[in-house]
Amino acid sequence: MMEEILAILLAVAIAAALYYLMKKAMTLVINAIAGLITLWLLNYFNVLAWFGAPDIQINLVTILICALGGLPGALVLVLLHLVGIPL
């Protein structure tokens, strides 16, 4: 009897942990998509050329910054690129 109760409690704990992790993972995915779409639009319309800067390359570092920072992370990338610190 005690083993069944422990198994049920363990299953509920695992389900709660998976729900929490998936919820956070979806937030990261949505942030990454918003940031990368912003960078892609800036590159597509050559917005940075108006300021005399080349396009921002989309690589692993920029994807990670956009995933963690979302739209503000993309704006930080643009500001760093305009100052002359490409990542």
HELIX and SHEET records of a PDB file:
HELIX    1   1 MET A    2  TYR A   44  1                                  43    
HELIX    2   2 LEU A   48  PHE A   51  5                                   4    
HELIX    3   3 LEU A   60  VAL A   83  1                                  24    
END                                                                             
